[in-house]
């Protein structure tokens, strides 16, 4: 699930950069400025109780990681607003992958003459479960709002009854995920904010604790 969340966050950035390049550039500049400012602040705060303390290479590595995460946090936090487009792309890619897998399966089964096209593709419920197995985070998003089970997704896609099962299910998934895009964005931003505070807290705590332990009593 964490891998999928990371990929969703990374995938939203190019969309924002394409739709608003100037704004995206300003966000990047601000992110770098904030990262540098926090690194400087982390170094300066240790002087409040130990003026002779200097960050070691290990502390600089920790601060560098915190700075990189700050840049990532700022860019992705702003880019999550494009989540509806990202979710649409995810379902489109899954649709294409399922069609490719179905074609290969049908070619093999036609040679053996063991199954019909519908059997080789699977029912709508099976297709929904396949999608949820590949996308565990989106499974939580799908069932976080008004969608209670697979039947709700199939009802949404019922208007595409003349289409192939894969296309019908994909259309239903897209429609439901578009309705839940705001919830997905809020959830991702909450996790991003929590991770940002955690990473910065670790960096400030480690450097502050090292500076405190480095204090030498006056002779």
KAQUIWO-V229300 format. One record per backbone hydrogen bond with DSSP energy under -0.5 kcal/mol. NH is the residue of the N-H (numbers start at 1). CO is the residue of the C=O. E is the energy in kcal/mol with one decimal. If there is no record, write none. Layout:
nh=NH co=CO e=E
nh=NH co=CO e=E
This chain:
nh=5 co=1 e=-2.4
nh=6 co=2 e=-2.5
nh=7 co=3 e=-2.3
nh=8 co=4 e=-2.4
nh=9 co=5 e=-2.3
nh=10 co=6 e=-2.6
nh=11 co=7 e=-2.5
nh=12 co=8 e=-1.1
nh=13 co=9 e=-0.8
nh=13 co=10 e=-0.7
nh=14 co=10 e=-0.7
nh=15 co=11 e=-0.6
nh=16 co=12 e=-1.9
nh=17 co=13 e=-2.5
nh=18 co=14 e=-2.0
nh=19 co=15 e=-2.2
nh=20 co=16 e=-2.6
nh=24 co=20 e=-2.6
nh=25 co=21 e=-2.2
nh=26 co=22 e=-2.2
nh=27 co=23 e=-2.1
nh=28 co=24 e=-2.2
nh=29 co=25 e=-2.2
nh=30 co=26 e=-2.6
nh=31 co=27 e=-2.4
nh=32 co=28 e=-2.3
nh=33 co=29 e=-2.4
nh=34 co=30 e=-2.5
nh=35 co=31 e=-2.3
nh=36 co=32 e=-2.5
nh=37 co=33 e=-2.4
nh=38 co=34 e=-2.5
nh=39 co=35 e=-2.0
nh=40 co=36 e=-2.5
nh=41 co=37 e=-2.6
nh=42 co=38 e=-2.5
nh=43 co=39 e=-1.6
nh=44 co=40 e=-2.5
nh=45 co=41 e=-2.5
nh=46 co=42 e=-0.6
nh=47 co=44 e=-1.4
nh=48 co=45 e=-1.7
nh=49 co=46 e=-1.1
nh=50 co=46 e=-1.5
nh=53 co=50 e=-1.2
nh=60 co=56 e=-2.1
nh=61 co=57 e=-1.9
nh=62 co=58 e=-2.1
nh=63 co=59 e=-2.6
nh=64 co=60 e=-2.5
nh=65 co=61 e=-2.3
nh=66 co=62 e=-2.3
nh=67 co=63 e=-2.3
nh=68 co=64 e=-2.6
nh=69 co=65 e=-2.5
nh=70 co=66 e=-1.7
nh=71 co=67 e=-2.0
nh=72 co=68 e=-2.5
nh=73 co=69 e=-2.9
nh=74 co=70 e=-2.5
nh=75 co=71 e=-2.2
nh=76 co=72 e=-2.5
nh=77 co=73 e=-2.6
nh=78 co=74 e=-1.6
nh=79 co=75 e=-2.0
nh=80 co=76 e=-1.7
nh=81 co=78 e=-1.0
nh=82 co=79 e=-2.5
nh=83 co=80 e=-1.9
nh=85 co=82 e=-0.8
nh=86 co=82 e=-1.5
nh=87 co=83 e=-2.8
nh=88 co=84 e=-1.6
nh=89 co=85 e=-1.9
nh=90 co=86 e=-2.2
nh=91 co=87 e=-2.0
nh=92 co=88 e=-2.1
nh=93 co=89 e=-2.6
nh=94 co=90 e=-2.2
nh=95 co=91 e=-2.6
nh=96 co=92 e=-2.1
nh=97 co=93 e=-2.4
nh=98 co=94 e=-2.6
nh=99 co=95 e=-2.1
nh=100 co=96 e=-2.2
nh=101 co=97 e=-2.5
nh=102 co=98 e=-2.5
nh=103 co=99 e=-2.4
nh=104 co=100 e=-1.9
nh=105 co=101 e=-2.1
nh=106 co=102 e=-2.8
nh=107 co=103 e=-2.1
nh=108 co=104 e=-1.7
nh=109 co=105 e=-2.4
nh=110 co=106 e=-2.6
nh=111 co=107 e=-1.2
nh=112 co=108 e=-1.2
nh=113 co=109 e=-2.4
nh=114 co=109 e=-1.1
nh=120 co=116 e=-2.0
nh=121 co=117 e=-2.0
nh=122 co=118 e=-2.5
nh=127 co=123 e=-2.2
nh=128 co=124 e=-2.3
nh=129 co=125 e=-2.2
nh=130 co=126 e=-2.1
nh=131 co=127 e=-2.2
nh=132 co=128 e=-2.3
nh=133 co=129 e=-2.1
nh=134 co=130 e=-1.7
nh=135 co=131 e=-2.0
nh=139 co=135 e=-1.6
nh=140 co=136 e=-1.4
nh=141 co=137 e=-1.7
nh=142 co=138 e=-2.9
nh=143 co=139 e=-1.7
nh=144 co=141 e=-1.2
nh=145 co=141 e=-0.5
nh=148 co=146 e=-0.7
nh=152 co=149 e=-1.0
nh=153 co=149 e=-0.9
nh=154 co=150 e=-2.2
nh=155 co=151 e=-2.2
nh=156 co=152 e=-1.8
nh=157 co=153 e=-1.8
nh=158 co=155 e=-0.9
nh=159 co=156 e=-0.7
nh=160 co=157 e=-1.9
nh=161 co=158 e=-1.2
nh=163 co=160 e=-1.8
nh=168 co=164 e=-2.7
nh=169 co=165 e=-2.7
nh=170 co=166 e=-2.6
nh=171 co=167 e=-2.4
nh=172 co=168 e=-1.9
nh=173 co=169 e=-2.7
nh=174 co=170 e=-2.6
nh=175 co=171 e=-2.1
nh=176 co=172 e=-2.3
nh=177 co=173 e=-2.8
nh=178 co=174 e=-2.2
nh=179 co=175 e=-1.4
nh=180 co=176 e=-1.4
nh=181 co=178 e=-0.7
nh=184 co=180 e=-2.3
nh=185 co=181 e=-2.4
nh=186 co=182 e=-2.5
nh=187 co=183 e=-2.5
nh=188 co=184 e=-2.5
nh=189 co=185 e=-2.5
nh=190 co=186 e=-2.2
nh=191 co=187 e=-2.1
nh=192 co=188 e=-2.5
nh=193 co=189 e=-2.6
nh=194 co=190 e=-2.2
nh=195 co=191 e=-2.4
nh=196 co=192 e=-2.4
nh=197 co=193 e=-2.3
nh=198 co=194 e=-2.2
nh=199 co=195 e=-2.8
nh=200 co=196 e=-2.5
nh=201 co=197 e=-2.4
nh=202 co=198 e=-2.2
nh=203 co=199 e=-2.1
nh=204 co=200 e=-2.6
nh=205 co=201 e=-2.4
nh=206 co=202 e=-2.6
nh=207 co=203 e=-2.0
nh=208 co=204 e=-2.3
nh=209 co=205 e=-3.1
nh=210 co=206 e=-2.2
nh=211 co=207 e=-2.2
nh=212 co=208 e=-2.1
nh=213 co=209 e=-2.4
nh=214 co=210 e=-1.3
nh=215 co=212 e=-1.1
